[in-house]
Amino acid sequence: MLKYTEPENYLNRECTWIKFNERVLREAIVPSNPLLEQLNFVAIAASNLDEFFMIRVAGVKHLIESGVKHIDIAGMTPQEQFEAIQSMVHTLVDQQYEYYSVIQDKLQQEGLHFVSVDELNEEQRIWLDSYFEREIYPVVTPMAVDSSHPFPFLASLNLNLAVLLRKKQGDTSVKTAILPVPSPIIPRIIKVPVAAGDAKQFLFLEDILGAYANRFFLGCDILEAVPFRITRDADLDIDDEAEDLLVEVEKSLKKRRKGAAVRLELAQSASRMVREFLRGELQLEDKDLYMIPGPLDCKVFFSFTGIEGYDHLRYPAASPQPSYELEELGAPDMWTAIAKQDIMVHHPYETFDTVENFIKLAATDPDVLAIKQTLYRVSSRSPIIAALAEAAENGKQVTVLMEVKARFDEENNIFMARKLEKAGCHVIYGIMGLKTHSKITLVVRREEEGIRRYVHLATGNYNGKTARIYTDVGILTANTLIGVDASAFFNLLSGYSDPPQWNKLAVAPLNLRERIYEKIEQETAWAKKGKKAFIVAKMNSLLDKEVIAKLYEASAAGVKIHLIVRGICVLRPGLPGISENIEVHSVVGRFLEHSRLFYFYNNGEEDVFISSADWMPRNLNERVELMIPVEYGPHKERIKGILSLYFNDNVKAYAMNSDGTYRYIADERPTDAAPIHAQMMLQHEAEEKHKKHKKSKRR
């Protein structure tokens, strides 16, 4: 086993994440993606990069500053990691703005122009004068920076202008000031009035502010006014032993806004004086400074891509379909359908309404006695929250485990938790030292035959908004043994119950890791006997060293392994004598691949699982996660088909090389080979099955 754990057999986590974001950004130049969707991928890559700096880069910097002699899975020191990150990200940002420049030219051909203030005609300048005085000037507060005005605290990710100015009379030394850009109070992209039939024109708010900077500094000459943006450390330092976890999280959220700076983005036109001034004030190194040849913070384009009247520049509207399994059963109600057979839903191809309706029905059904649910990320207007509150008001026992430490969703989750408590729900705020990342709902219902448990288990969050853009799988079941496990699971979370002997569920951090080992070792044993051995695993990230070592051992024994890993993957495929039987693919498309699906051939018995957990140390050691066996034959076949389709995708998939680079499979597709676009085919399949049901119903 020792040879499988050597550092040279692994890649650095941070570098593999950057490679993932390169794949996301590359979608911005894929010709088959509509133009506004290409721009959307630029925004997605920018958003990903913000979080990466706030969490991962900040963490590496902490290691360097603390002097901890930490060596990562690939044998790299914190300083080596930091240097690799900076080199790769500077290249990535250069690419991002190259792609943006190409997209901007294409937008102009479509009659969508981003212009400067200098390009406006006289009539438009009169309009802009009025707009500035009416909308912008009253809400902006200039901040001088000198001996009596120390450099102000500027919030992470907010846009500002650095201004150099000189008094027209008296002291003519160069002075500095900050102008905060008042977005989102004022939209950052502002439509300019144009004559009927002319191309549409848009201004960036920061450009307007720069052009009118003299209005804030009367009696001064403006020498320079350039946009900049600071990214700060945003990781939370939470005391898990705090008596009131909600209060502790709220305190940490306030600290997050005041974290140390880890990145400075500055307009490329900035003078050396401005660069050095900001870098010095923020105590950053030269490599932490990113000179940007375009608009800072490309997340601004998320709103622009929805511009009315340009549907031809976007993907055709995707319409999630009703669950065809429920439709085919034609049962009088959901309880009857689920009691008859397990129901599988595949989002976003099938609507999340199925899950929401399950919980709404439970909230109003007089025979339902109790609802228990884990919530990790929920939308701010969640029908599920409303249904749980209604259930409590209807006198049902409602228990919700709300994970208030779900990164970047803490504030929303705290608000939702307070709302549920007010309605009479029993809200639990997680287990000390662990995040609860499992996705499970238990409904206890009194029926003629006695108490029956209905359970929903899934790979994705109870969030109707993300369920339209993330791919996830869920199972609705009345399986007795799963129901018993579900009850035991919630008792474990809410009380002092010892872990039971699980019938079906594997639970992290209790036995999920061991179950994964068992399944991989099972295939290794079959391979050593000369039998067919095959593993297919689909997940977001693959990082756990011990699990990877097991996969290497299996590969060396002859097990064929197909991995479909969207993001981080530190495993190296194709290493002689170690991973020659392992292939790694990554699918980046319209929908974010989020489902965790696992297949083990098991000498023809074919074990299939869905899970909330990626194969990462944090998921297996530090989170409450679930892995669920899929035993209903048609569902096993569906998941096998999904895995096969994704692995054989030759339109949106990338194949990983042993050095950690990726190649675009579409570039290698033979001219006579049929295109296989997994996401499009799954969408088409869902639509066709719904159409078929409607036709048969009419007949």
N, C-alpha and C positions, 0 to 999 in steps of 0.2 A: 504493500500500500504506500510505502514511503516515496517511491519514485513518482507516484501520482500527485503528491502534495508539494513537489518542488516549485519554487516561485516562477521558474521559466515556463511552467505549464499554464500560467494564468496571466490575465491582462489586468491593468489597473482599472478600477471601478470608474473613476472620474473621466478617464480617457475614453472608455467605452460609452459613457453617457454622451460625451461630445460627439462621438461618431453617430450615435442615435439622432442627435439634433441636426447633424449634417444631413441625415436621411430625410428628416422632416423638411428642412430647408430646400433640399433638392426638388421637392414637389413643386416649388415655386417656378421651376423652369421646365416642368414636364408638359409638353405641348397639349396632351389630351386633357389636362386640367383647364377648365374655363378661367378666363383672365382674373376675375375677382376672387376666384378660389386660389389662384396662384398668390395673389396679394395676401389672402388669408393665411397661407402657409408661412409667409414672411412674418406675419403677426404672431402666429403660434410659436415659431422658433424664437422670437424675441421674448415672448412670455415665458417659455421654458428656460431661457437663459437668465432671466431675472431671478427665478426661483433657484436656479443652480448656484448663482452667486450668493444669494441670501443664505443658503443653507450649506451647500457643499464646499464652495470656495472659502466661506467664512470658517467652516470647520477645519479645513487644511491650514488656514492662517493661524487658528487657535493652537493647533499642534506645533507649528513652527515657533510661535511666540512662547509657548509653555516649555519648549526645550525637551518635550517628550520624545524619547528614542523609539518612535513607532514605525514599524516596517509593515507595509501593506501586503496584501495577498500576492502581488507580483514582485515583491521585494524592493519596492521603492520607498525612499524616505519622504517625509512631508515636503522638504524643500524640492526634491526631484519631482514630486507630484505637482507642486505649485508651478514650477518652471514648465512642465509639460502642458499643464492646463492653459497657462498664459499664451504659450506659443500656438496651441491649437485654437483657442478662442479668438485670438487676434486674426488668424486666418479665416475663421468662421464668420466673424463680423465683416471682414472685407468682402467675403462672398455674399453675405446678406445684402449689402448695399449695391454690389454689382447687379444682383438679381433685381433689386428694387428699381435700379435705374432702367433696366430693360423693360420691366413692367410699366414704369411711368411712361416710357415712350409709347407702349401699346395702348395705355389708357388715353393718351392724347389722340391716338388714331380713332378712338371710340368717342371722342368729344368730351373727355374728362381731363381737365387741365389743373394742375397745382401750379399756381403762379406766385410771383413775388409782388410786394407792394409797388415796386417801381414799374411793373408791367401794366398797372391799372390805367384806364383812360381818365380824363378829367371828371366825367360824370361819376365814375366809380370811386374816385378819390373823395369827392364831395360826400358820397354815401358813407365811405369808410370813416371820414372825419366825424360824421354824426354818430356812427356806430360806436366808435372809440369813446367819444365823450359820454354817450348814453349808457353803454353796457360795460366797458372795460375800465375806464379811468376810475369810477367810483369804488371798485372792489380791490384795486391793487395798492399795496402799501410798500413803497420803496424802503430799502434797509441800507443805510450807510455802514461802511466797515472802516473804522479808524481806531485811534487810541482810546477814544471814549465810547465807541460802538464796536464791541467785540464781534467776531464772525458769528452770525446767528446759527441756531440749530435749524437745519433744513431736513425735512422728513424724507425718508427713503422713497425713491422712485418718483418724487415730485419734480416737475420741470421748473427751472429757474433761468434767469438771464444774469450773467456776470457783466457789469457795466464799468467801463473805464471812462472817467470824465475829468474835465479841468474847468475851474472857475474862469469866467471871462474877465473878471477883474479881481484884484487883490492877490491872494495866494494862488499861483498858477501851477502848483504841483499836481501830478496825476493822482486822482483819488479813485477808490473802488466802491461799488455798491451792488446790491442784489435786488433784482426785480422778480418776485415769484410769479409764475404763469398761473392765472386763476382758472385752471382746468381741474376738475370737471364742472365747476360752477358755471363756466362759459364753455361751450363746445370748442374743442381744440381745432377742429376742421370747420371752417366757416365758409358758407356758400356766398359768392359774390353775385350781385344782380347783373344780368347780361341782357342784351337785346334779344327779342324773340327769334328763335332759330339759330342763335349763336351757340358755340360750344360752352359747356358748363365750366365755370371757374371756381377754384377753391383757394383759400388762404389758410396758412397755419397761424394759430393764435400767437405763437411766440414771435413770428415774423412781424405781425402787427405791433406787438409790444416793443420789439426792437426799433421799428420805424418811428414809433411815437415816444421813444424813451426820453427825449428832451422835455416832454410835458411834465415829467416827474421831477426834473432837476432844472428848474428855471434859473437862468443866469449862468448856465454851464454849457460847455461844448461836449457833446458825446463823442468820445474817441472810438469806442468799441462797445457793442452789446451782443453777446453771444450766448446761445442756450447751453446749459449743462444740466446734468442729472447725477445724483448720488445714489448708489445702492449700498444698503447697510445690512449688517448681520441681523438676521431675523429669526434665528433659532431660539426656542423658548427654554428657559432654565426654570423648571417647575419642581417644587418640593413635593414629591409624591406622598409624603407623610403628613402634609398639611391637612388639618381637620376639615376645612371647607375647600375642596378642590376648585369649585367655581371661583371663589375669591382669589385663590392662588393663580389660576389661569388668567383672570382679569388683570391682576397685577403684572403678570409676565407680558401680557399683550401691550401694556403701556411701555414696558422696558424695550420691547421689540422695536418700537418706533424710534428708540434712541440708541440703537445698536451702533457699533463702530462702522465706519465706512470701509467697504471692501472693493468698490469700483467707482471710477469717475468717468462718465461719458461727457464729451465736450465737442462742440461743433468744430469741424476741421479748420474753419477760418480763424479760430482763436489765436491770438498772439502768444508769443512765448511768455510774456509778462502775466497774462491771465492764467496760462497753464501752470506756471510755477506758483502763482499766488494760491490757486485752488488746491493744488497738490500738497503744498506746504500746510495749509490750514486743515486739510483733512488727513494729514499724516499718511500719505500713500506713496508707494514706490512708482517709478516711471512705468513699469509694466501693468500697474493697476489703472492706467490712464488709457482711454479709448477715444481716438480722434475720429469723429463720425462725419462722413461725407454726404449727409442727407438729414432727414428729420429724425430727431432722437425719439426713442421709445416707439417702435413700430407697432406696439399694441393698439395705438390709436386707429389703425386700419380695421380693427374688428368691427367698429361701428360703420365705417365707410363702405365696407363690402356689402352691406345691406341696402345700399342706395336704391331708391325706387326707380322703376322703369328700365332696369338693366338685367332682367331675369336671364337673358341669353348669355350673360357673362358669369352665370353661376351654375352649379349643378342643378339638374332638374329636381324639383321638390321631391324628397323621399317621404313616402307615406307609410308609417308603421302599420302593419296589417293586424287584424284580430288573430288571436290564437287559433290556428286551423285545427288543432287537436280538440279544443273546446267546441269548435263549430261542428266537427265531424261527430262528436258524441251526442250533440243535440239534447243534452240533459236539461231537465226543467230548472235546475239551479246549479250554482258552482259546487255546493256541498255534494250533491249527487254525482256530479262529474268526477270530482277528485276522489270520492269514495270508490268509484268504479275503476279508475285507473290513474296513475300518475300523469300529470300534465307538465310538459316542458315548454318554456317560452324562450325565444332567442331574440334578444334586443340588439339593435333597434329595428330589426326586420319585422318583428312582432311587437305590438304595442305594449308599453308599460302599464297601460290602463288595466290590463288583466290583473296585475299585482295590486294596483291601487283599489280596484273594485273588490278584490278578495278582502282587503282590510276594511273598506267601507261597508261591505256586507256584514262582516263580523261586528262592526260597531253598532249596527242597527238591528241585527238578528236577536230576537228575545231569547233564543235558545243558547246563545253564546255566553259563556260564564266568564271567560278570561282571555286576554290577549297579552302576549309577551313578545317583545321585539328588541333587537339591537339596532342602533342607528349610528352610523359613522359620518356620512356626509348627506345632508338633506337640503333641498332647495328652500329658499326663504318663503316661498308660498306653497308649501307642500300639502297636497290633499291628504297625505298620510298623517301628518301632524294633526290636521283638522279632524280626521276620522278617529284618531286615538283619543283626542280631547272629548269628542262626542261620545265615544264608548264609555269613558269614565263618567261623564255626566249622565249617561244612561244606566249607571249603577254597576257596570262590569268592572272586574278586577283588571287594571291595566298596569303592566310593568314595562318600563322602557329603560334599557341601558343606553344612555346617550354618551358617546365618546367626545368629551369636551376638549380633548387634546388632538383632534384631527387637524393636522397642520393647515393653516390658512382658512380654516372653517370654524375656528374656535368661537369667534364672536357670534356668528349665526347660530351655532349649536347651543351656546349659553342662552341666547334669546329664546330658542325653541324649548330648551329644558325648562326655563321659567314659565313659559306658556303652558306646558304640559302639567307642571306641578300645580299651577293655578286652577287647571281643570279637574284636578283630583287624581292624576296619574301618580304612580309610585315611580320616581325617577332615580336611577342608580348612575353614578358618575364614574364607572369603570373600576378596575381592580388595581390596587397599589402596585406600581412598577410595570404595569402592562397596559398597552392600548388594546381596546376591543375592536377588532377589524372584521369579525365574522358577520355574515349577512343571514339572519334567521328570524322568522316570525312563527310563533306558536299560537294557534287558536284552539281553545278548549270549548267543546260544544256538547250540550246534553241532547241525546237522541233516544229513540225508542229502545234501542239495544243497550243503552248506557252511555257513558262518557266516551267521546271520540276526539282524538287530537288531529288537527290539520296543520301541516307545516309547510312553510315556504323557505327554501334554501337557495342561495344564489352566489354567483361570482362577483356581483357588482352591488353598488350602494342603492339604498332606497331613495333615489333621486330621479324624479321624472324628467328633469331638464337634461341631465347627462345621459339618461337612458335613451335619448334621441340621437346621441352622437358617439356613445361608447358601445362596443359589442360586449354583451354579457349573456350568460345562460342562467336560467332559474328553473327550479323544479317545485311543483306543488304536489304534495303527497299526503295520504292518510295512512301510510305504512305504520303499523303498530309499533314496531321496534324503533323506527326513527322518531316516532312520537314520544316513546319512553325516554330515548336519549335526549330529545329536545327539552323535556321536563327536567331531567337531571342536569342538563347544561345550564338552564336558567337558575336552578337551585344553587349550582356551583357559583354562579356570578353574583347572586343576590344574598347569599347566606354563608354559613360556615360548613356547608356540606363537603365531605371528602369526595374526590373524584370517584365515579362509579366504574364498574366494568362496562365499557361502551359496547353496545350491540352493533352499531353501524358506523357512527361518526368517529372520525379521528380529530382530536382537538389539540391545538398548540396552546401553550408549550408543553402539554402533557405527553401526548403520544403521536403527534402528527409526523415529527421527524422520523421516529422509529418506523412508522407505517411506510413512509417514502423509502427508507433504507430496505425494508422488507420486500417491497415490490421490485426495486432495482436488483436486489440480490436474487430474487426469484428468477428473473430473466437471465442473470449471470449463470445460475445453476443449470437452467435449461440449455444455455449455449454450451456449457462445458460437457453436457451429455450428448452434444451433437444435434440437438433439436433446434427448430426455428425459435429465435428470440428477438423480440421487437418492442421498442418503446417509442411512443410519440408523446411529446409534452409541449403544451402551449401556455405561455405565461408572459407577464410584463417584464420581469427581470430574473436573471439567473446569477447569483452571487455567492451562494453558500459553498464554502470550500469543501466541507465534508461530503455534501451531496454530489458535487462535481467529481470528487475523487472516486465516489461510487460509480458514477457514469463512466469515468475513464477505465475503471476496472472492468466494468461490463463491456465496454467497447473492445478492450484488449482480449476479452474472452470470446468475442464474436457477436455480441448483441448489436443489432442494427438500431441506431438511435436517430430519430428525427426531432429536432428542437425548433419550435417557432417562438422566438423571443423578440418581442417588440422593441425593448429598450436596452438596458444594461445587460451585457453578457460577458463575464470574465473567463468563461471556458474557451479554450482554443481548439477548434476542430482540425482534423487532418494531421495531427502530430504522429509521426511514425511510431508504431508500437504502443500508442497510448489512445489516440482518438481518431484513428483512421476510419472507424465505422460511425462517426458522429458527423451529421450535417446540421448547420444552424441557418435558419431563414428568418427574416424579419419582414413583416408586412406593414407598410405605411400607406394609408389611403384616406378616403373621405371620412371614415369612422375610425375612432381611436380603439385599437385592439386591446381589450381589457379582460377578456375571459381567460380563466385558468382551467384548462382541460387536460386530462391525463389518460393515456391508454397503455396497457401492458398486455402483450399477447398471451402470456401464461399458458403455453402449450395448447392453445385453442380455446381456453376458457374465457379469455378476453375480459380483463378487469378494466373498468372505465370509472373515472372519478371527475367531479367538478370541485372547485375549491375557491376559497376567498384568499388563499395564500400563494404568493410567489415563493420561489426557492431562494430565499434570502435569510441571513441570520436573524434580522429583526422580526421577520414573519414567523420563523420557526421557534425563536427563543424568547422574544419580547412582546409578542402580541397574542391575543386570544383569536385563534383562527379555526376554521373548519374545513375538513375534506370529506366529501360525501360520496359513497359508492352509487353508481348508476346501474341498477339491476334490471330495470324494465327493458325488455329486448328491443323494442322500436327506438327507445331513447339511446341505447348503446349504439345502434346503427346510425342514428342521426349524428351523434358526436363523432363517431368514426368518420362519417362522411364530411363533417365540418373540418376535422383535422386534416384529412386527405386533401380537401379542396384548398385549404390555406397553404399546405406544404407544396402543392403543385401549382400555386399561383405563379404565372409568368408575366403579369402585367404590373403589379404593385409590390412585388417581393424583391428582397435583396438576399444574397447568399454571402455568408461570412467566410473570409479567408483565415488561415491559421495565424496571420500576423495581426488580426483584429480589424483589418480593413474590410469593406463590403463591396460587392459588385452588383450592379443592377441587372437582374435576371432577364428583363425585357431586351436588353442589349444583346443577349446571347441566344434569344429565341430564334429557332430556324424560321425562315420565311414561310415555309409550308405548314408550320405548327399553329394549331388553333389557339387564340388567346384565352387564357384562363384568369378571370378577374373575380376572385373569391367573393368580395363584398357585393359586387354588382350581381353575381349569379345567385347569391343568397337572397338579395332583395327581390330579384326576379322570381325566384322560387316561391317566396312568401306571397307575392302578388298573384302568381298563377294559381296557387292553392286556394286563395280566397276567392278568386274568380270562379274556379271550378266548383267550390261550395255554393256560391250564389246561383250558378247555373243549375246545379242539381236540385237546389231548393225550389227554384222556379218550376222545374219539371215536376 
